[in-house]
Amino acid sequence: HDDNGEIVHESRHLGASLDAGRRALSTLDRFRNSLQLAVEAVGFNRWLVRDAKRMGLTVIVAETSRLALKASRVKTDRRDAYELARRLRLGDLERSARTYFPTETEYGERKLLRTRHELVNVRTTLVNQIRAVFAAYRIETPKSPLYSKRSLEALSRCELPGELLNECVRSLLQPLKAVQAEIQRLDKRIQQEGEGRA
């Protein structure tokens, strides 16, 4: 949109690859000196914001939940794009919806913590499944956390009624061991990152 709200350029690009996305972004190069680019704050847009800034474009990353875009009965990508462009022209994005765009380092640090959190969730699911198999036969599991080295070794020696159940437990113990090793590895890396900032 120009200053009067008139559409001066409209296109839709459905390419899934990074190269296709960059080709689409390059079509905006001719507007470099006059364009403000509004981008919705979602994780898969990081490449777009990064590359647009490298091109010298002015980019506003917007938290669209603050704009009540879903209030419309018919929500489409095109309607959202029009509304973002309108709000950008009116200055609403800058005032009400602009959000901080973390640097690559900050994003990596956040992702590191989130990845660890997700692995802990996976570990909990595996532990609960193992406990359920043993609980069905009132067989006690080790008192120490099931992902500890001692518990893993003890569980690997346990015999359940039937080879199929033993096979199930072995199939759960292997990923549990692997996930625990990754959590410990990430813990060390997180500690190193903290010491590096100190």
DRENDO-1510 file (C-alpha; in Angstrom, 1 decimal, always signed):
<recs>
REC; n; res; u; v; w
REC; 1; HIS; +0.0; +0.0; +0.0 .
REC; 2; ASP; +1.1; +3.6; -0.6 .
REC; 3; ASP; +0.4; +6.5; +1.8 .
REC; 4; ASN; -3.2; +6.7; +0.5 .
REC; 5; GLY; -3.9; +3.0; +1.1 .
REC; 6; GLU; -3.8; +2.1; -2.6 .
REC; 7; ILE; -2.2; -1.2; -3.6 .
REC; 8; VAL; +0.9; -0.7; -5.6 .
REC; 9; HIS; +2.1; -4.3; -5.7 .
REC; 10; GLU; +0.5; -7.6; -4.8 .
REC; 11; SER; +1.8; -11.1; -5.3 .
REC; 12; ARG; +1.5; -14.5; -3.6 .
REC; 13; HIS; +4.4; -16.9; -3.3 .
REC; 14; LEU; +3.8; -20.5; -2.2 .
REC; 15; GLY; +7.4; -21.8; -2.6 .
REC; 16; ALA; +8.4; -24.0; +0.3 .
REC; 17; SER; +12.2; -23.8; -0.2 .
REC; 18; LEU; +14.6; -21.1; +1.0 .
REC; 19; ASP; +15.6; -20.3; -2.6 .
REC; 20; ALA; +12.0; -19.8; -3.6 .
REC; 21; GLY; +11.4; -17.6; -0.6 .
REC; 22; ARG; +14.5; -15.5; -1.5 .
REC; 23; ARG; +13.4; -15.1; -5.1 .
REC; 24; ALA; +10.0; -13.8; -3.8 .
REC; 25; LEU; +11.7; -11.4; -1.4 .
REC; 26; SER; +13.9; -10.1; -4.2 .
REC; 27; THR; +10.8; -8.8; -6.0 .
REC; 28; LEU; +10.6; -6.1; -3.3 .
REC; 29; ASP; +14.1; -4.8; -4.0 .
REC; 30; ARG; +12.8; -2.1; -6.2 .
REC; 31; PHE; +10.9; -0.7; -3.3 .
REC; 32; ARG; +13.9; -0.7; -1.0 .
REC; 33; ASN; +14.0; +3.1; -0.4 .
REC; 34; SER; +10.3; +3.5; +0.4 .
REC; 35; LEU; +9.1; +0.1; +1.7 .
REC; 36; GLN; +8.3; -0.9; +5.3 .
REC; 37; LEU; +7.8; -4.6; +5.6 .
REC; 38; ALA; +5.4; -6.0; +8.2 .
REC; 39; VAL; +6.0; -9.6; +9.2 .
REC; 40; GLU; +4.0; -11.7; +11.6 .
REC; 41; ALA; +6.0; -12.9; +14.6 .
REC; 42; VAL; +6.1; -16.6; +14.0 .
REC; 43; GLY; +9.1; -18.9; +14.3 .
REC; 44; PHE; +9.3; -19.9; +10.6 .
REC; 45; ASN; +9.6; -16.2; +9.5 .
REC; 46; ARG; +13.1; -15.8; +11.0 .
REC; 47; TRP; +14.8; -16.3; +7.6 .
REC; 48; LEU; +12.5; -13.7; +6.0 .
REC; 49; VAL; +13.3; -11.0; +8.6 .
REC; 50; ARG; +17.0; -11.7; +8.5 .
REC; 51; ASP; +17.3; -11.6; +4.7 .
REC; 52; ALA; +15.0; -8.6; +4.4 .
REC; 53; LYS; +17.2; -6.6; +6.8 .
REC; 54; ARG; +20.3; -7.7; +4.9 .
REC; 55; MET; +18.7; -6.2; +1.8 .
REC; 56; GLY; +18.3; -2.9; +3.6 .
REC; 57; LEU; +14.6; -3.1; +4.0 .
REC; 58; THR; +12.8; -1.6; +7.1 .
REC; 59; VAL; +11.1; -4.5; +8.9 .
REC; 60; ILE; +8.5; -4.4; +11.6 .
REC; 61; VAL; +7.9; -7.7; +13.4 .
REC; 62; ALA; +4.3; -7.7; +14.7 .
REC; 63; GLU; +2.6; -9.7; +17.4 .
REC; 64; THR; -0.7; -10.0; +15.5 .
REC; 65; SER; -2.6; -11.3; +18.6 .
REC; 66; ARG; -2.6; -7.7; +19.8 .
REC; 67; LEU; -4.4; -6.6; +16.7 .
REC; 68; ALA; -7.5; -8.8; +17.0 .
REC; 69; LEU; -7.1; -10.0; +13.4 .
REC; 70; LYS; -9.3; -13.1; +14.2 .
REC; 71; ALA; -12.2; -10.8; +15.0 .
REC; 72; SER; -13.2; -11.1; +11.3 .
REC; 73; ARG; -15.6; -14.0; +10.6 .
REC; 74; VAL; -13.7; -15.0; +7.5 .
REC; 75; LYS; -10.0; -15.2; +8.2 .
REC; 76; THR; -7.6; -15.7; +5.3 .
REC; 77; ASP; -3.9; -15.0; +4.7 .
REC; 78; ARG; -4.9; -12.4; +2.1 .
REC; 79; ARG; -7.2; -10.6; +4.5 .
REC; 80; ASP; -4.5; -10.7; +7.2 .
REC; 81; ALA; -2.0; -9.3; +4.8 .
REC; 82; TYR; -4.3; -6.4; +3.9 .
REC; 83; GLU; -5.0; -5.7; +7.5 .
REC; 84; LEU; -1.3; -5.7; +8.4 .
REC; 85; ALA; -0.6; -3.3; +5.5 .
REC; 86; ARG; -3.5; -1.0; +6.6 .
REC; 87; ARG; -2.3; -1.0; +10.3 .
REC; 88; LEU; +1.2; -0.4; +9.2 .
REC; 89; ARG; +0.2; +2.6; +7.2 .
REC; 90; LEU; -1.9; +4.0; +10.1 .
REC; 91; GLY; +1.0; +3.4; +12.5 .
REC; 92; ASP; -0.9; +0.9; +14.6 .
REC; 93; LEU; +1.8; -1.7; +14.3 .
REC; 94; GLU; +4.5; +0.5; +15.6 .
REC; 95; ARG; +2.4; +1.7; +18.5 .
REC; 96; SER; +0.6; -1.5; +19.5 .
REC; 97; ALA; +2.0; -4.6; +18.0 .
REC; 98; ARG; +5.7; -4.2; +17.3 .
REC; 99; THR; +7.6; -6.9; +19.1 .
REC; 100; TYR; +11.3; -7.5; +19.8 .
REC; 101; PHE; +13.1; -9.7; +17.3 .
REC; 102; PRO; +15.9; -11.6; +19.1 .
REC; 103; THR; +19.3; -11.8; +17.6 .
REC; 104; GLU; +20.6; -15.1; +16.3 .
REC; 105; THR; +22.5; -15.6; +19.5 .
REC; 106; GLU; +19.5; -14.9; +21.7 .
REC; 107; TYR; +17.3; -17.1; +19.5 .
REC; 108; GLY; +19.8; -19.9; +19.8 .
REC; 109; GLU; +20.0; -19.6; +23.6 .
REC; 110; ARG; +16.2; -19.6; +23.9 .
REC; 111; LYS; +16.0; -22.6; +21.5 .
REC; 112; LEU; +18.6; -24.5; +23.6 .
REC; 113; LEU; +16.4; -24.1; +26.7 .
REC; 114; ARG; +13.2; -25.0; +24.9 .
REC; 115; THR; +14.9; -28.1; +23.4 .
REC; 116; ARG; +16.0; -29.2; +26.8 .
REC; 117; HIS; +12.5; -28.7; +28.1 .
REC; 118; GLU; +11.0; -30.8; +25.3 .
REC; 119; LEU; +13.5; -33.6; +26.0 .
REC; 120; VAL; +12.5; -33.6; +29.6 .
REC; 121; ASN; +8.9; -34.0; +28.5 .
REC; 122; VAL; +9.9; -37.0; +26.3 .
REC; 123; ARG; +11.8; -38.4; +29.3 .
REC; 124; THR; +8.8; -38.1; +31.5 .
REC; 125; THR; +6.6; -39.9; +29.0 .
REC; 126; LEU; +9.0; -42.8; +28.7 .
REC; 127; VAL; +9.4; -43.1; +32.5 .
REC; 128; ASN; +5.6; -43.1; +32.9 .
REC; 129; GLN; +5.2; -45.8; +30.3 .
REC; 130; ILE; +7.9; -48.0; +31.9 .
REC; 131; ARG; +6.3; -47.5; +35.3 .
REC; 132; ALA; +2.9; -48.5; +33.9 .
REC; 133; VAL; +4.2; -51.8; +32.6 .
REC; 134; PHE; +5.7; -52.7; +35.9 .
REC; 135; ALA; +2.7; -51.4; +37.9 .
REC; 136; ALA; +0.4; -53.7; +36.0 .
REC; 137; TYR; +2.1; -56.7; +37.7 .
REC; 138; ARG; +2.7; -54.9; +41.0 .
REC; 139; ILE; +6.5; -55.1; +40.4 .
REC; 140; GLU; +8.4; -52.3; +42.2 .
REC; 141; THR; +10.6; -50.1; +40.2 .
REC; 142; PRO; +13.9; -48.7; +41.6 .
REC; 143; LYS; +13.6; -45.8; +44.1 .
REC; 144; SER; +16.1; -43.6; +42.3 .
REC; 145; PRO; +15.0; -41.8; +39.1 .
REC; 146; LEU; +14.4; -44.3; +36.4 .
REC; 147; TYR; +16.7; -42.4; +34.0 .
REC; 148; SER; +19.6; -42.7; +36.4 .
REC; 149; LYS; +22.4; -45.1; +35.4 .
REC; 150; ARG; +21.7; -47.3; +38.4 .
REC; 151; SER; +18.0; -47.6; +37.6 .
REC; 152; LEU; +18.6; -48.2; +33.9 .
REC; 153; GLU; +20.9; -51.1; +34.7 .
REC; 154; ALA; +18.5; -52.5; +37.2 .
REC; 155; LEU; +15.5; -52.3; +34.9 .
REC; 156; SER; +17.5; -53.9; +32.1 .
REC; 157; ARG; +17.9; -57.0; +34.3 .
REC; 158; CYS; +14.3; -57.3; +35.4 .
REC; 159; GLU; +12.2; -60.1; +33.9 .
REC; 160; LEU; +8.5; -59.6; +33.2 .
REC; 161; PRO; +5.9; -62.3; +32.4 .
REC; 162; GLY; +6.4; -63.0; +28.8 .
REC; 163; GLU; +9.0; -62.1; +26.2 .
REC; 164; LEU; +6.8; -59.5; +24.5 .
REC; 165; LEU; +6.6; -57.4; +27.7 .
REC; 166; ASN; +10.3; -57.6; +28.1 .
REC; 167; GLU; +10.7; -56.5; +24.5 .
REC; 168; CYS; +8.4; -53.5; +25.2 .
REC; 169; VAL; +10.5; -52.4; +28.2 .
REC; 170; ARG; +13.8; -52.8; +26.3 .
REC; 171; SER; +12.3; -50.6; +23.5 .
REC; 172; LEU; +11.5; -47.9; +26.1 .
REC; 173; LEU; +14.8; -48.2; +28.0 .
REC; 174; GLN; +16.9; -47.5; +24.9 .
REC; 175; PRO; +15.4; -44.1; +24.0 .
REC; 176; LEU; +15.2; -43.2; +27.7 .
REC; 177; LYS; +19.0; -43.8; +28.0 .
REC; 178; ALA; +19.6; -41.8; +24.8 .
REC; 179; VAL; +17.3; -38.9; +25.9 .
REC; 180; GLN; +18.9; -38.7; +29.3 .
REC; 181; ALA; +22.4; -38.5; +27.7 .
REC; 182; GLU; +21.2; -35.6; +25.5 .
REC; 183; ILE; +19.7; -33.8; +28.5 .
REC; 184; GLN; +23.0; -34.1; +30.3 .
REC; 185; ARG; +24.9; -32.9; +27.2 .
REC; 186; LEU; +22.6; -29.9; +26.9 .
REC; 187; ASP; +23.0; -29.1; +30.6 .
REC; 188; LYS; +26.7; -28.8; +30.1 .
REC; 189; ARG; +26.3; -26.6; +27.1 .
REC; 190; ILE; +23.8; -24.4; +29.0 .
REC; 191; GLN; +26.3; -24.1; +31.9 .
REC; 192; GLN; +29.0; -23.2; +29.4 .
REC; 193; GLU; +26.8; -20.4; +27.9 .
REC; 194; GLY; +26.1; -19.1; +31.4 .
REC; 195; GLU; +29.8; -19.0; +32.3 .
REC; 196; GLY; +30.6; -17.3; +29.0 .
REC; 197; ARG; +28.2; -14.4; +29.8 .
REC; 198; ALA; +29.5; -14.1; +33.4 .
</recs>
